[in-house]
Amino acid sequence: MGWTPLNLAVQASIPPRSGRRWPSRFSRRLYRQRHTVENFFARIKRYRRIATRYEKLANHYLGFPLLAAILAELKSGV
């Protein structure tokens, strides 16, 4: 059996729309963390080699996301 959001007790971290009559609750901290992670993956997907996975062997491929992550962090100045 595979994993599903129900199996892992995943909580949604999407803010409600401003015009809702009864806005749903969400965690700003969790939303901010999710946004940071999504931006990170957007930065490393700029490297075409990672997005298209040129490497056939897993151990060769896994080095490139690590390299892209390091380069993305160096460019962002964090």
mmCIF file of the N, C-alpha and C atoms, coordinates in Angstrom:
data_MODEL
# 
_entry.id   MODEL 
# 
loop_
_atom_site.group_PDB 
_atom_site.id 
_atom_site.type_symbol 
_atom_site.label_atom_id 
_atom_site.label_alt_id 
_atom_site.label_comp_id 
_atom_site.label_asym_id 
_atom_site.label_entity_id 
_atom_site.label_seq_id 
_atom_site.pdbx_PDB_ins_code 
_atom_site.Cartn_x 
_atom_site.Cartn_y 
_atom_site.Cartn_z 
_atom_site.occupancy 
_atom_site.B_iso_or_equiv 
_atom_site.pdbx_formal_charge 
_atom_site.auth_seq_id 
_atom_site.auth_comp_id 
_atom_site.auth_asym_id 
_atom_site.auth_atom_id 
_atom_site.pdbx_PDB_model_num 
ATOM 1   N N  . MET A 1 1  ? 0.847   -1.180 0.000   1.00 0.00 ? 1  MET A N  1 
ATOM 2   C CA . MET A 1 1  ? 0.000   0.000  0.000   1.00 0.00 ? 1  MET A CA 1 
ATOM 3   C C  . MET A 1 1  ? 0.889   1.238  0.000   1.00 0.00 ? 1  MET A C  1 
ATOM 4   N N  . GLY A 1 2  ? 0.573   2.205  -0.843  1.00 0.00 ? 2  GLY A N  1 
ATOM 5   C CA . GLY A 1 2  ? 1.350   3.432  -0.941  1.00 0.00 ? 2  GLY A CA 1 
ATOM 6   C C  . GLY A 1 2  ? 0.951   4.445  0.112   1.00 0.00 ? 2  GLY A C  1 
ATOM 7   N N  . TRP A 1 3  ? 1.641   5.537  0.121   1.00 0.00 ? 3  TRP A N  1 
ATOM 8   C CA . TRP A 1 3  ? 1.318   6.579  1.092   1.00 0.00 ? 3  TRP A CA 1 
ATOM 9   C C  . TRP A 1 3  ? 0.261   7.506  0.507   1.00 0.00 ? 3  TRP A C  1 
ATOM 10  N N  . THR A 1 4  ? -0.535  8.033  1.358   1.00 0.00 ? 4  THR A N  1 
ATOM 11  C CA . THR A 1 4  ? -1.525  9.041  0.983   1.00 0.00 ? 4  THR A CA 1 
ATOM 12  C C  . THR A 1 4  ? -1.489  10.133 2.035   1.00 0.00 ? 4  THR A C  1 
ATOM 13  N N  . PRO A 1 5  ? -1.988  11.338 1.725   1.00 0.00 ? 5  PRO A N  1 
ATOM 14  C CA . PRO A 1 5  ? -2.013  12.392 2.740   1.00 0.00 ? 5  PRO A CA 1 
ATOM 15  C C  . PRO A 1 5  ? -2.787  11.979 3.989   1.00 0.00 ? 5  PRO A C  1 
ATOM 16  N N  . LEU A 1 6  ? -3.781  11.113 3.852   1.00 0.00 ? 6  LEU A N  1 
ATOM 17  C CA . LEU A 1 6  ? -4.546  10.686 5.017   1.00 0.00 ? 6  LEU A CA 1 
ATOM 18  C C  . LEU A 1 6  ? -3.729  9.779  5.925   1.00 0.00 ? 6  LEU A C  1 
ATOM 19  N N  . ASN A 1 7  ? -2.854  8.963  5.332   1.00 0.00 ? 7  ASN A N  1 
ATOM 20  C CA . ASN A 1 7  ? -2.007  8.078  6.135   1.00 0.00 ? 7  ASN A CA 1 
ATOM 21  C C  . ASN A 1 7  ? -0.996  8.861  6.968   1.00 0.00 ? 7  ASN A C  1 
ATOM 22  N N  . LEU A 1 8  ? -0.533  9.980  6.440   1.00 0.00 ? 8  LEU A N  1 
ATOM 23  C CA . LEU A 1 8  ? 0.528   10.733 7.091   1.00 0.00 ? 8  LEU A CA 1 
ATOM 24  C C  . LEU A 1 8  ? 0.017   11.894 7.940   1.00 0.00 ? 8  LEU A C  1 
ATOM 25  N N  . ALA A 1 9  ? -1.279  12.074 8.038   1.00 0.00 ? 9  ALA A N  1 
ATOM 26  C CA . ALA A 1 9  ? -1.877  13.185 8.791   1.00 0.00 ? 9  ALA A CA 1 
ATOM 27  C C  . ALA A 1 9  ? -1.320  14.523 8.309   1.00 0.00 ? 9  ALA A C  1 
ATOM 28  N N  . VAL A 1 10 ? -1.350  14.751 7.009   1.00 0.00 ? 10 VAL A N  1 
ATOM 29  C CA . VAL A 1 10 ? -0.839  15.965 6.405   1.00 0.00 ? 10 VAL A CA 1 
ATOM 30  C C  . VAL A 1 10 ? -1.842  17.091 6.610   1.00 0.00 ? 10 VAL A C  1 
ATOM 31  N N  . GLN A 1 11 ? -1.314  18.267 6.927   1.00 0.00 ? 11 GLN A N  1 
ATOM 32  C CA . GLN A 1 11 ? -2.165  19.435 7.134   1.00 0.00 ? 11 GLN A CA 1 
ATOM 33  C C  . GLN A 1 11 ? -1.982  20.396 5.964   1.00 0.00 ? 11 GLN A C  1 
ATOM 34  N N  . ALA A 1 12 ? -3.071  20.906 5.432   1.00 0.00 ? 12 ALA A N  1 
ATOM 35  C CA . ALA A 1 12 ? -2.997  21.863 4.339   1.00 0.00 ? 12 ALA A CA 1 
ATOM 36  C C  . ALA A 1 12 ? -2.443  23.178 4.860   1.00 0.00 ? 12 ALA A C  1 
ATOM 37  N N  . SER A 1 13 ? -1.626  23.833 4.041   1.00 0.00 ? 13 SER A N  1 
ATOM 38  C CA . SER A 1 13 ? -1.049  25.109 4.457   1.00 0.00 ? 13 SER A CA 1 
ATOM 39  C C  . SER A 1 13 ? -1.309  26.170 3.395   1.00 0.00 ? 13 SER A C  1 
ATOM 40  N N  . ILE A 1 14 ? -2.536  26.240 2.946   1.00 0.00 ? 14 ILE A N  1 
ATOM 41  C CA . ILE A 1 14 ? -2.930  27.190 1.918   1.00 0.00 ? 14 ILE A CA 1 
ATOM 42  C C  . ILE A 1 14 ? -3.805  28.252 2.571   1.00 0.00 ? 14 ILE A C  1 
ATOM 43  N N  . PRO A 1 15 ? -3.466  29.528 2.418   1.00 0.00 ? 15 PRO A N  1 
ATOM 44  C CA . PRO A 1 15 ? -4.280  30.562 3.052   1.00 0.00 ? 15 PRO A CA 1 
ATOM 45  C C  . PRO A 1 15 ? -5.651  30.677 2.381   1.00 0.00 ? 15 PRO A C  1 
ATOM 46  N N  . PRO A 1 16 ? -6.672  31.038 3.149   1.00 0.00 ? 16 PRO A N  1 
ATOM 47  C CA . PRO A 1 16 ? -8.005  31.185 2.563   1.00 0.00 ? 16 PRO A CA 1 
ATOM 48  C C  . PRO A 1 16 ? -8.084  32.444 1.703   1.00 0.00 ? 16 PRO A C  1 
ATOM 49  N N  . ARG A 1 17 ? -9.018  32.453 0.782   1.00 0.00 ? 17 ARG A N  1 
ATOM 50  C CA . ARG A 1 17 ? -9.227  33.642 -0.043  1.00 0.00 ? 17 ARG A CA 1 
ATOM 51  C C  . ARG A 1 17 ? -9.788  34.766 0.818   1.00 0.00 ? 17 ARG A C  1 
ATOM 52  N N  . SER A 1 18 ? -9.494  35.986 0.444   1.00 0.00 ? 18 SER A N  1 
ATOM 53  C CA . SER A 1 18 ? -9.890  37.121 1.275   1.00 0.00 ? 18 SER A CA 1 
ATOM 54  C C  . SER A 1 18 ? -11.397 37.330 1.303   1.00 0.00 ? 18 SER A C  1 
ATOM 55  N N  . GLY A 1 19 ? -12.120 36.894 0.282   1.00 0.00 ? 19 GLY A N  1 
ATOM 56  C CA . GLY A 1 19 ? -13.551 37.146 0.215   1.00 0.00 ? 19 GLY A CA 1 
ATOM 57  C C  . GLY A 1 19 ? -14.423 36.063 0.837   1.00 0.00 ? 19 GLY A C  1 
ATOM 58  N N  . ARG A 1 20 ? -13.837 35.067 1.474   1.00 0.00 ? 20 ARG A N  1 
ATOM 59  C CA . ARG A 1 20 ? -14.642 33.986 2.054   1.00 0.00 ? 20 ARG A CA 1 
ATOM 60  C C  . ARG A 1 20 ? -15.433 34.464 3.256   1.00 0.00 ? 20 ARG A C  1 
ATOM 61  N N  . ARG A 1 21 ? -16.624 33.974 3.367   1.00 0.00 ? 21 ARG A N  1 
ATOM 62  C CA . ARG A 1 21 ? -17.471 34.355 4.485   1.00 0.00 ? 21 ARG A CA 1 
ATOM 63  C C  . ARG A 1 21 ? -16.924 33.794 5.801   1.00 0.00 ? 21 ARG A C  1 
ATOM 64  N N  . TRP A 1 22 ? -16.522 32.522 5.783   1.00 0.00 ? 22 TRP A N  1 
ATOM 65  C CA . TRP A 1 22 ? -15.932 31.885 6.951   1.00 0.00 ? 22 TRP A CA 1 
ATOM 66  C C  . TRP A 1 22 ? -14.543 31.376 6.567   1.00 0.00 ? 22 TRP A C  1 
ATOM 67  N N  . PRO A 1 23 ? -13.525 32.170 6.803   1.00 0.00 ? 23 PRO A N  1 
ATOM 68  C CA . PRO A 1 23 ? -12.184 31.730 6.387   1.00 0.00 ? 23 PRO A CA 1 
ATOM 69  C C  . PRO A 1 23 ? -11.713 30.504 7.169   1.00 0.00 ? 23 PRO A C  1 
ATOM 70  N N  . SER A 1 24 ? -11.056 29.607 6.460   1.00 0.00 ? 24 SER A N  1 
ATOM 71  C CA . SER A 1 24 ? -10.510 28.416 7.113   1.00 0.00 ? 24 SER A CA 1 
ATOM 72  C C  . SER A 1 24 ? -9.211  28.782 7.834   1.00 0.00 ? 24 SER A C  1 
ATOM 73  N N  . ARG A 1 25 ? -8.824  27.954 8.773   1.00 0.00 ? 25 ARG A N  1 
ATOM 74  C CA . ARG A 1 25 ? -7.612  28.214 9.540   1.00 0.00 ? 25 ARG A CA 1 
ATOM 75  C C  . ARG A 1 25 ? -6.404  27.653 8.806   1.00 0.00 ? 25 ARG A C  1 
ATOM 76  N N  . PHE A 1 26 ? -5.282  28.340 8.951   1.00 0.00 ? 26 PHE A N  1 
ATOM 77  C CA . PHE A 1 26 ? -4.029  27.831 8.396   1.00 0.00 ? 26 PHE A CA 1 
ATOM 78  C C  . PHE A 1 26 ? -2.876  28.406 9.210   1.00 0.00 ? 26 PHE A C  1 
ATOM 79  N N  . SER A 1 27 ? -1.743  27.756 9.127   1.00 0.00 ? 27 SER A N  1 
ATOM 80  C CA . SER A 1 27 ? -0.565  28.163 9.880   1.00 0.00 ? 27 SER A CA 1 
ATOM 81  C C  . SER A 1 27 ? 0.324   29.034 8.994   1.00 0.00 ? 27 SER A C  1 
ATOM 82  N N  . ARG A 1 28 ? 0.534   30.261 9.393   1.00 0.00 ? 28 ARG A N  1 
ATOM 83  C CA . ARG A 1 28 ? 1.419   31.151 8.621   1.00 0.00 ? 28 ARG A CA 1 
ATOM 84  C C  . ARG A 1 28 ? 2.855   30.621 8.611   1.00 0.00 ? 28 ARG A C  1 
ATOM 85  N N  . ARG A 1 29 ? 3.294   30.070 9.722   1.00 0.00 ? 29 ARG A N  1 
ATOM 86  C CA . ARG A 1 29 ? 4.646   29.531 9.812   1.00 0.00 ? 29 ARG A CA 1 
ATOM 87  C C  . ARG A 1 29 ? 4.820   28.365 8.836   1.00 0.00 ? 29 ARG A C  1 
ATOM 88  N N  . LEU A 1 30 ? 3.852   27.459 8.813   1.00 0.00 ? 30 LEU A N  1 
ATOM 89  C CA . LEU A 1 30 ? 3.909   26.315 7.913   1.00 0.00 ? 30 LEU A CA 1 
ATOM 90  C C  . LEU A 1 30 ? 3.825   26.766 6.449   1.00 0.00 ? 30 LEU A C  1 
ATOM 91  N N  . TYR A 1 31 ? 2.990   27.764 6.185   1.00 0.00 ? 31 TYR A N  1 
ATOM 92  C CA . TYR A 1 31 ? 2.865   28.291 4.828   1.00 0.00 ? 31 TYR A CA 1 
ATOM 93  C C  . TYR A 1 31 ? 4.180   28.921 4.372   1.00 0.00 ? 31 TYR A C  1 
ATOM 94  N N  . ARG A 1 32 ? 4.844   29.650 5.254   1.00 0.00 ? 32 ARG A N  1 
ATOM 95  C CA . ARG A 1 32 ? 6.116   30.295 4.919   1.00 0.00 ? 32 ARG A CA 1 
ATOM 96  C C  . ARG A 1 32 ? 7.182   29.245 4.632   1.00 0.00 ? 32 ARG A C  1 
ATOM 97  N N  . GLN A 1 33 ? 7.217   28.180 5.426   1.00 0.00 ? 33 GLN A N  1 
ATOM 98  C CA . GLN A 1 33 ? 8.187   27.107 5.191   1.00 0.00 ? 33 GLN A CA 1 
ATOM 99  C C  . GLN A 1 33 ? 7.912   26.403 3.858   1.00 0.00 ? 33 GLN A C  1 
ATOM 100 N N  . ARG A 1 34 ? 6.645   26.159 3.573   1.00 0.00 ? 34 ARG A N  1 
ATOM 101 C CA . ARG A 1 34 ? 6.282   25.505 2.309   1.00 0.00 ? 34 ARG A CA 1 
ATOM 102 C C  . ARG A 1 34 ? 6.697   26.371 1.121   1.00 0.00 ? 34 ARG A C  1 
ATOM 103 N N  . HIS A 1 35 ? 6.476   27.670 1.238   1.00 0.00 ? 35 HIS A N  1 
ATOM 104 C CA . HIS A 1 35 ? 6.830   28.598 0.177   1.00 0.00 ? 35 HIS A CA 1 
ATOM 105 C C  . HIS A 1 35 ? 8.349   28.606 -0.054  1.00 0.00 ? 35 HIS A C  1 
ATOM 106 N N  . THR A 1 36 ? 9.114   28.553 1.015   1.00 0.00 ? 36 THR A N  1 
ATOM 107 C CA . THR A 1 36 ? 10.571  28.523 0.907   1.00 0.00 ? 36 THR A CA 1 
ATOM 108 C C  . THR A 1 36 ? 11.039  27.264 0.179   1.00 0.00 ? 36 THR A C  1 
ATOM 109 N N  . VAL A 1 37 ? 10.455  26.131 0.514   1.00 0.00 ? 37 VAL A N  1 
ATOM 110 C CA . VAL A 1 37 ? 10.818  24.869 -0.136  1.00 0.00 ? 37 VAL A CA 1 
ATOM 111 C C  . VAL A 1 37 ? 10.441  24.897 -1.615  1.00 0.00 ? 37 VAL A C  1 
ATOM 112 N N  . GLU A 1 38 ? 9.256   25.403 -1.939  1.00 0.00 ? 38 GLU A N  1 
ATOM 113 C CA . GLU A 1 38 ? 8.837   25.476 -3.342  1.00 0.00 ? 38 GLU A CA 1 
ATOM 114 C C  . GLU A 1 38 ? 9.744   26.394 -4.146  1.00 0.00 ? 38 GLU A C  1 
ATOM 115 N N  . ASN A 1 39 ? 10.165  27.504 -3.567  1.00 0.00 ? 39 ASN A N  1 
ATOM 116 C CA . ASN A 1 39 ? 11.083  28.405 -4.263  1.00 0.00 ? 39 ASN A CA 1 
ATOM 117 C C  . ASN A 1 39 ? 12.432  27.750 -4.492  1.00 0.00 ? 39 ASN A C  1 
ATOM 118 N N  . PHE A 1 40 ? 12.892  26.973 -3.518  1.00 0.00 ? 40 PHE A N  1 
ATOM 119 C CA . PHE A 1 40 ? 14.164  26.273 -3.671  1.00 0.00 ? 40 PHE A CA 1 
ATOM 120 C C  . PHE A 1 40 ? 14.102  25.303 -4.853  1.00 0.00 ? 40 PHE A C  1 
ATOM 121 N N  . PHE A 1 41 ? 13.031  24.512 -4.934  1.00 0.00 ? 41 PHE A N  1 
ATOM 122 C CA . PHE A 1 41 ? 12.922  23.565 -6.044  1.00 0.00 ? 41 PHE A CA 1 
ATOM 123 C C  . PHE A 1 41 ? 12.769  24.284 -7.380  1.00 0.00 ? 41 PHE A C  1 
ATOM 124 N N  . ALA A 1 42 ? 12.125  25.425 -7.388  1.00 0.00 ? 42 ALA A N  1 
ATOM 125 C CA . ALA A 1 42 ? 12.034  26.206 -8.627  1.00 0.00 ? 42 ALA A CA 1 
ATOM 126 C C  . ALA A 1 42 ? 13.417  26.670 -9.066  1.00 0.00 ? 42 ALA A C  1 
ATOM 127 N N  . ARG A 1 43 ? 14.272  27.041 -8.098  1.00 0.00 ? 43 ARG A N  1 
ATOM 128 C CA . ARG A 1 43 ? 15.629  27.480 -8.447  1.00 0.00 ? 43 ARG A CA 1 
ATOM 129 C C  . ARG A 1 43 ? 16.466  26.337 -8.997  1.00 0.00 ? 43 ARG A C  1 
ATOM 130 N N  . ILE A 1 44 ? 16.383  25.147 -8.395  1.00 0.00 ? 44 ILE A N  1 
ATOM 131 C CA . ILE A 1 44 ? 17.238  24.073 -8.907  1.00 0.00 ? 44 ILE A CA 1 
ATOM 132 C C  . ILE A 1 44 ? 16.695  23.471 -10.200 1.00 0.00 ? 44 ILE A C  1 
ATOM 133 N N  . LYS A 1 45 ? 15.421  23.669 -10.502 1.00 0.00 ? 45 LYS A N  1 
ATOM 134 C CA . LYS A 1 45 ? 14.887  23.152 -11.764 1.00 0.00 ? 45 LYS A CA 1 
ATOM 135 C C  . LYS A 1 45 ? 15.347  23.978 -12.959 1.00 0.00 ? 45 LYS A C  1 
ATOM 136 N N  . ARG A 1 46 ? 15.968  25.102 -12.697 1.00 0.00 ? 46 ARG A N  1 
ATOM 137 C CA . ARG A 1 46 ? 16.514  25.902 -13.795 1.00 0.00 ? 46 ARG A CA 1 
ATOM 138 C C  . ARG A 1 46 ? 17.655  25.179 -14.485 1.00 0.00 ? 46 ARG A C  1 
ATOM 139 N N  . TYR A 1 47 ? 18.284  24.269 -13.771 1.00 0.00 ? 47 TYR A N  1 
ATOM 140 C CA . TYR A 1 47 ? 19.369  23.496 -14.350 1.00 0.00 ? 47 TYR A CA 1 
ATOM 141 C C  . TYR A 1 47 ? 18.766  22.369 -15.177 1.00 0.00 ? 47 TYR A C  1 
ATOM 142 N N  . ARG A 1 48 ? 18.932  22.446 -16.461 1.00 0.00 ? 48 ARG A N  1 
ATOM 143 C CA . ARG A 1 48 ? 18.267  21.522 -17.381 1.00 0.00 ? 48 ARG A CA 1 
ATOM 144 C C  . ARG A 1 48 ? 18.645  20.070 -17.135 1.00 0.00 ? 48 ARG A C  1 
ATOM 145 N N  . ARG A 1 49 ? 19.867  19.842 -16.749 1.00 0.00 ? 49 ARG A N  1 
ATOM 146 C CA . ARG A 1 49 ? 20.320  18.476 -16.532 1.00 0.00 ? 49 ARG A CA 1 
ATOM 147 C C  . ARG A 1 49 ? 19.516  17.791 -15.439 1.00 0.00 ? 49 ARG A C  1 
ATOM 148 N N  . ILE A 1 50 ? 19.077  18.550 -14.435 1.00 0.00 ? 50 ILE A N  1 
ATOM 149 C CA . ILE A 1 50 ? 18.289  17.977 -13.345 1.00 0.00 ? 50 ILE A CA 1 
ATOM 150 C C  . ILE A 1 50 ? 16.840  17.771 -13.784 1.00 0.00 ? 50 ILE A C  1 
ATOM 151 N N  . ALA A 1 51 ? 16.293  18.737 -14.492 1.00 0.00 ? 51 ALA A N  1 
ATOM 152 C CA . ALA A 1 51 ? 14.896  18.653 -14.907 1.00 0.00 ? 51 ALA A CA 1 
ATOM 153 C C  . ALA A 1 51 ? 14.664  17.504 -15.880 1.00 0.00 ? 51 ALA A C  1 
ATOM 154 N N  . THR A 1 52 ? 15.654  17.208 -16.744 1.00 0.00 ? 52 THR A N  1 
ATOM 155 C CA . THR A 1 52 ? 15.468  16.176 -17.757 1.00 0.00 ? 52 THR A CA 1 
ATOM 156 C C  . THR A 1 52 ? 16.127  14.848 -17.402 1.00 0.00 ? 52 THR A C  1 
ATOM 157 N N  . ARG A 1 53 ? 16.958  14.835 -16.372 1.00 0.00 ? 53 ARG A N  1 
ATOM 158 C CA . ARG A 1 53 ? 17.659  13.640 -15.892 1.00 0.00 ? 53 ARG A CA 1 
ATOM 159 C C  . ARG A 1 53 ? 18.404  12.930 -17.027 1.00 0.00 ? 53 ARG A C  1 
ATOM 160 N N  . TYR A 1 54 ? 19.502  13.528 -17.427 1.00 0.00 ? 54 TYR A N  1 
ATOM 161 C CA . TYR A 1 54 ? 20.332  12.932 -18.473 1.00 0.00 ? 54 TYR A CA 1 
ATOM 162 C C  . TYR A 1 54 ? 21.044  11.669 -18.002 1.00 0.00 ? 54 TYR A C  1 
ATOM 163 N N  . GLU A 1 55 ? 21.423  11.644 -16.749 1.00 0.00 ? 55 GLU A N  1 
ATOM 164 C CA . GLU A 1 55 ? 22.198  10.519 -16.234 1.00 0.00 ? 55 GLU A CA 1 
ATOM 165 C C  . GLU A 1 55 ? 21.321  9.280  -16.091 1.00 0.00 ? 55 GLU A C  1 
ATOM 166 N N  . LYS A 1 56 ? 21.847  8.137  -16.455 1.00 0.00 ? 56 LYS A N  1 
ATOM 167 C CA . LYS A 1 56 ? 21.081  6.893  -16.374 1.00 0.00 ? 56 LYS A CA 1 
ATOM 168 C C  . LYS A 1 56 ? 21.193  6.229  -15.004 1.00 0.00 ? 56 LYS A C  1 
ATOM 169 N N  . LEU A 1 57 ? 22.362  6.292  -14.396 1.00 0.00 ? 57 LEU A N  1 
ATOM 170 C CA . LEU A 1 57 ? 22.581  5.641  -13.111 1.00 0.00 ? 57 LEU A CA 1 
ATOM 171 C C  . LEU A 1 57 ? 22.204  6.571  -11.964 1.00 0.00 ? 57 LEU A C  1 
ATOM 172 N N  . ALA A 1 58 ? 21.564  6.018  -10.966 1.00 0.00 ? 58 ALA A N  1 
ATOM 173 C CA . ALA A 1 58 ? 21.075  6.822  -9.844  1.00 0.00 ? 58 ALA A CA 1 
ATOM 174 C C  . ALA A 1 58 ? 22.205  7.504  -9.091  1.00 0.00 ? 58 ALA A C  1 
ATOM 175 N N  . ASN A 1 59 ? 23.310  6.797  -8.875  1.00 0.00 ? 59 ASN A N  1 
ATOM 176 C CA . ASN A 1 59 ? 24.399  7.418  -8.115  1.00 0.00 ? 59 ASN A CA 1 
ATOM 177 C C  . ASN A 1 59 ? 25.059  8.560  -8.879  1.00 0.00 ? 59 ASN A C  1 
ATOM 178 N N  . HIS A 1 60 ? 25.046  8.534  -10.201 1.00 0.00 ? 60 HIS A N  1 
ATOM 179 C CA . HIS A 1 60 ? 25.559  9.660  -10.987 1.00 0.00 ? 60 HIS A CA 1 
ATOM 180 C C  . HIS A 1 60 ? 24.564  10.818 -10.942 1.00 0.00 ? 60 HIS A C  1 
ATOM 181 N N  . TYR A 1 61 ? 23.288  10.511 -11.046 1.00 0.00 ? 61 TYR A N  1 
ATOM 182 C CA . TYR A 1 61 ? 22.259  11.558 -11.070 1.00 0.00 ? 61 TYR A CA 1 
ATOM 183 C C  . TYR A 1 61 ? 22.194  12.318 -9.756  1.00 0.00 ? 61 TYR A C  1 
ATOM 184 N N  . LEU A 1 62 ? 22.307  11.625 -8.637  1.00 0.00 ? 62 LEU A N  1 
ATOM 185 C CA . LEU A 1 62 ? 22.121  12.260 -7.331  1.00 0.00 ? 62 LEU A CA 1 
ATOM 186 C C  . LEU A 1 62 ? 23.181  13.306 -7.017  1.00 0.00 ? 62 LEU A C  1 
ATOM 187 N N  . GLY A 1 63 ? 24.298  13.256 -7.677  1.00 0.00 ? 63 GLY A N  1 
ATOM 188 C CA . GLY A 1 63 ? 25.318  14.280 -7.468  1.00 0.00 ? 63 GLY A CA 1 
ATOM 189 C C  . GLY A 1 63 ? 24.924  15.626 -8.046  1.00 0.00 ? 63 GLY A C  1 
ATOM 190 N N  . PHE A 1 64 ? 24.159  15.628 -9.127  1.00 0.00 ? 64 PHE A N  1 
ATOM 191 C CA . PHE A 1 64 ? 23.801  16.882 -9.774  1.00 0.00 ? 64 PHE A CA 1 
ATOM 192 C C  . PHE A 1 64 ? 22.772  17.706 -8.999  1.00 0.00 ? 64 PHE A C  1 
ATOM 193 N N  . PRO A 1 65 ? 21.733  17.102 -8.410  1.00 0.00 ? 65 PRO A N  1 
ATOM 194 C CA . PRO A 1 65 ? 20.858  17.932 -7.566  1.00 0.00 ? 65 PRO A CA 1 
ATOM 195 C C  . PRO A 1 65 ? 21.600  18.540 -6.379  1.00 0.00 ? 65 PRO A C  1 
ATOM 196 N N  . LEU A 1 66 ? 22.551  17.805 -5.831  1.00 0.00 ? 66 LEU A N  1 
ATOM 197 C CA . LEU A 1 66 ? 23.345  18.346 -4.732  1.00 0.00 ? 66 LEU A CA 1 
ATOM 198 C C  . LEU A 1 66 ? 24.169  19.535 -5.210  1.00 0.00 ? 66 LEU A C  1 
ATOM 199 N N  . LEU A 1 67 ? 24.811  19.392 -6.347  1.00 0.00 ? 67 LEU A N  1 
ATOM 200 C CA . LEU A 1 67 ? 25.594  20.484 -6.917  1.00 0.00 ? 67 LEU A CA 1 
ATOM 201 C C  . LEU A 1 67 ? 24.701  21.683 -7.245  1.00 0.00 ? 67 LEU A C  1 
ATOM 202 N N  . ALA A 1 68 ? 23.538  21.438 -7.824  1.00 0.00 ? 68 ALA A N  1 
ATOM 203 C CA . ALA A 1 68 ? 22.606  22.515 -8.149  1.00 0.00 ? 68 ALA A CA 1 
ATOM 204 C C  . ALA A 1 68 ? 22.120  23.214 -6.893  1.00 0.00 ? 68 ALA A C  1 
ATOM 205 N N  . ALA A 1 69 ? 21.869  22.435 -5.829  1.00 0.00 ? 69 ALA A N  1 
ATOM 206 C CA . ALA A 1 69 ? 21.435  23.039 -4.566  1.00 0.00 ? 69 ALA A CA 1 
ATOM 207 C C  . ALA A 1 69 ? 22.520  23.942 -3.998  1.00 0.00 ? 69 ALA A C  1 
ATOM 208 N N  . ILE A 1 70 ? 23.749  23.488 -4.056  1.00 0.00 ? 70 ILE A N  1 
ATOM 209 C CA . ILE A 1 70 ? 24.850  24.323 -3.557  1.00 0.00 ? 70 ILE A CA 1 
ATOM 210 C C  . ILE A 1 70 ? 24.980  25.590 -4.375  1.00 0.00 ? 70 ILE A C  1 
ATOM 211 N N  . LEU A 1 71 ? 24.927  25.467 -5.703  1.00 0.00 ? 71 LEU A N  1 
ATOM 212 C CA . LEU A 1 71 ? 25.020  26.657 -6.554  1.00 0.00 ? 71 LEU A CA 1 
ATOM 213 C C  . LEU A 1 71 ? 23.854  27.609 -6.350  1.00 0.00 ? 71 LEU A C  1 
ATOM 214 N N  . ALA A 1 72 ? 22.654  27.069 -6.188  1.00 0.00 ? 72 ALA A N  1 
ATOM 215 C CA . ALA A 1 72 ? 21.484  27.920 -5.975  1.00 0.00 ? 72 ALA A CA 1 
ATOM 216 C C  . ALA A 1 72 ? 21.594  28.687 -4.663  1.00 0.00 ? 72 ALA A C  1 
ATOM 217 N N  . GLU A 1 73 ? 22.087  28.026 -3.630  1.00 0.00 ? 73 GLU A N  1 
ATOM 218 C CA . GLU A 1 73 ? 22.250  28.711 -2.336  1.00 0.00 ? 73 GLU A CA 1 
ATOM 219 C C  . GLU A 1 73 ? 23.356  29.757 -2.396  1.00 0.00 ? 73 GLU A C  1 
ATOM 220 N N  . LEU A 1 74 ? 24.425  29.474 -3.129  1.00 0.00 ? 74 LEU A N  1 
ATOM 221 C CA . LEU A 1 74 ? 25.490  30.449 -3.253  1.00 0.00 ? 74 LEU A CA 1 
ATOM 222 C C  . LEU A 1 74 ? 25.020  31.679 -4.030  1.00 0.00 ? 74 LEU A C  1 
ATOM 223 N N  . LYS A 1 75 ? 24.221  31.466 -5.073  1.00 0.00 ? 75 LYS A N  1 
ATOM 224 C CA . LYS A 1 75 ? 23.711  32.580 -5.863  1.00 0.00 ? 75 LYS A CA 1 
ATOM 225 C C  . LYS A 1 75 ? 22.687  33.409 -5.090  1.00 0.00 ? 75 LYS A C  1 
ATOM 226 N N  . SER A 1 76 ? 21.908  32.750 -4.210  1.00 0.00 ? 76 SER A N  1 
ATOM 227 C CA . SER A 1 76 ? 20.887  33.491 -3.474  1.00 0.00 ? 76 SER A CA 1 
ATOM 228 C C  . SER A 1 76 ? 21.482  34.315 -2.350  1.00 0.00 ? 76 SER A C  1 
ATOM 229 N N  . GLY A 1 77 ? 22.707  34.008 -1.949  1.00 0.00 ? 77 GLY A N  1 
ATOM 230 C CA . GLY A 1 77 ? 23.374  34.798 -0.921  1.00 0.00 ? 77 GLY A CA 1 
ATOM 231 C C  . GLY A 1 77 ? 22.953  34.432 0.494   1.00 0.00 ? 77 GLY A C  1 
ATOM 232 N N  . VAL A 1 78 ? 22.425  33.231 0.668   1.00 0.00 ? 78 VAL A N  1 
ATOM 233 C CA . VAL A 1 78 ? 21.976  32.807 2.006   1.00 0.00 ? 78 VAL A CA 1 
ATOM 234 C C  . VAL A 1 78 ? 23.128  32.296 2.805   1.00 0.00 ? 78 VAL A C  1 
# 
